[in-house]
Amino acid sequence: VQLEESGGGSVQPGGSLRLSCKVSGFKIDNFSMRWVRQPPGKGLEWVSTINAGYGTTKYADSVKDRFTITRDKFANTLYLQLNNLKIEDTGMYYCERPLGDFRGQGTQVTVSS
């Protein structure tokens, strides 16, 4: 099993990024997947989940209406669209498969003026 995040970067407040998580070893639509992040000096915090099968989604209140989680079952890739970024969105972003506790190496998002 491998999860490989990409797409992070440095943006100004109000900017956008699209994070990707390329998965190998299992089919992502068969499992619930989620994004979590770790702000500087803080612990991991949940950002968003997309459930297996039908793909219902959930978001933390802090990112609701700004972030969108999606998946492409043909590319076996999970995405997180980040819009209207705020300074407090800064952190390392990880994709995870909760079942089995799999996590990628992360991609850094930095929002600063």
Phi, psi and omega per residue, in radians:
V1 nan 2.295 3.071
Q2 -2.424 2.422 3.039
L3 -2.209 2.186 -3.066
E4 -2.237 1.905 3.137
E5 -1.483 2.667 3.041
S6 -2.742 2.984 3.046
G7 1.797 -0.092 3.110
G8 -1.207 3.021 3.131
G9 2.985 -2.964 3.125
S10 -1.927 2.228 -3.129
V11 -2.416 2.856 3.048
Q12 -1.507 2.774 3.056
P13 -0.929 2.420 -3.080
G14 1.599 -0.174 -3.124
G15 -1.370 -3.132 -3.097
S16 -2.332 2.664 3.008
L17 -2.521 2.744 3.024
R18 -2.190 2.020 3.113
L19 -1.593 2.507 3.085
S20 -2.153 2.629 3.072
C21 -2.378 1.741 3.133
K22 -1.413 2.216 -3.045
V23 -1.997 2.426 2.990
S24 -2.333 2.618 3.106
G25 1.821 -0.275 3.056
F26 -2.819 2.853 3.139
K27 -1.595 2.157 -2.970
I28 -1.181 -0.442 -3.110
D29 -1.362 -0.105 3.079
N30 -1.559 -0.103 -3.068
F31 -2.373 2.619 2.930
S32 -1.200 2.411 3.135
M33 -2.240 2.707 -3.133
R34 -2.589 2.821 2.974
W35 -1.931 2.399 3.016
V36 -2.255 2.856 3.112
R37 -2.468 2.760 3.103
Q38 -2.232 1.815 3.071
P39 -1.145 2.771 -3.138
P40 -0.997 2.220 3.082
G41 1.312 0.142 -3.099
K42 -2.189 3.030 3.127
G43 -1.478 3.095 3.117
L44 -1.176 2.470 3.039
E45 -2.319 2.438 -3.123
W46 -1.236 2.433 -3.139
V47 -1.958 -0.908 -3.035
S48 -2.849 2.654 3.104
T49 -2.297 2.493 2.952
I50 -2.141 2.168 -3.036
N51 -1.413 2.778 3.114
A52 -1.116 2.819 3.085
G53 1.234 -1.919 -3.034
Y54 -1.102 -0.473 3.047
G55 1.483 0.589 3.060
T56 -1.109 2.600 -3.022
T57 -2.116 2.687 3.087
K58 -2.433 2.634 -3.110
Y59 -2.400 2.584 2.971
A60 -1.161 2.570 -3.119
D61 -0.983 -0.583 -3.068
S62 -1.194 -0.316 -3.096
V63 -2.087 -0.097 -3.091
K64 -0.998 2.420 -3.134
D65 1.288 0.011 3.072
R66 -2.082 -0.589 -3.119
F67 -1.899 2.615 3.100
T68 -2.378 2.184 3.085
I69 -1.716 2.340 3.096
T70 -2.493 3.002 3.076
R71 -2.540 2.666 3.058
D72 -2.111 1.856 -3.051
K73 -1.231 -0.412 3.136
F74 -1.329 -0.682 3.067
A75 -1.479 -0.141 -3.076
N76 0.895 0.837 -3.057
T77 -2.289 2.411 3.078
L78 -1.754 2.511 -3.130
Y79 -2.229 2.732 2.953
L80 -2.439 1.958 3.068
Q81 -1.524 2.163 -3.116
L82 -1.960 1.979 3.125
N83 -2.038 2.776 3.105
N84 0.849 0.907 -3.053
L85 -1.137 2.531 3.128
K86 -2.045 2.781 -3.137
I87 -0.991 -0.637 -3.116
E88 -1.274 -0.061 3.027
D89 -1.444 -0.104 3.142
T90 -1.042 2.374 3.095
G91 2.820 3.118 3.047
M92 -1.589 2.234 -3.115
Y93 -1.845 2.313 -3.120
Y94 -2.171 2.496 2.918
C95 -1.716 2.577 -3.072
E96 -2.423 2.608 2.833
R97 -1.925 1.855 -3.060
P98 -0.992 -0.695 3.133
L99 -1.276 1.955 -3.076
G100 1.683 -0.155 3.031
D101 1.062 0.857 3.110
F102 -1.679 2.410 -3.130
R103 -2.531 2.534 3.086
G104 -1.387 -3.019 -3.092
Q105 -1.507 -0.245 3.065
G106 1.677 2.773 3.040
T107 -2.406 2.374 -3.009
Q108 -1.503 2.299 3.016
V109 -2.035 2.162 3.117
T110 -2.170 2.146 3.131
V111 -2.023 2.022 -3.125
S112 -2.671 2.706 3.117
S113 -1.735 nan nan
